[in-house]
Amino acid sequence: MQKKYWLCTICGDLHVGVNPPEICPTCHQSKEKYVEITFEEFEAELAKFKK
């Protein structure tokens, strides 16, 4: 199975896996709040934390 990149649309939590988590570990919203993003988008989100 290929890993996918997920972004919580509520809090910005990032997740790598086949599926998003059932519950966001940061804001406790359901998996429906996650959207699949590309690897490039994932890296751009990570870069925000490195500044």
Secondary structure, 3 states (H helix, E strand, C coil): CCCEEEEECCCCCEEEECCCCCECCCCCCEHHHEEEECHHHHHHHHHHHCC
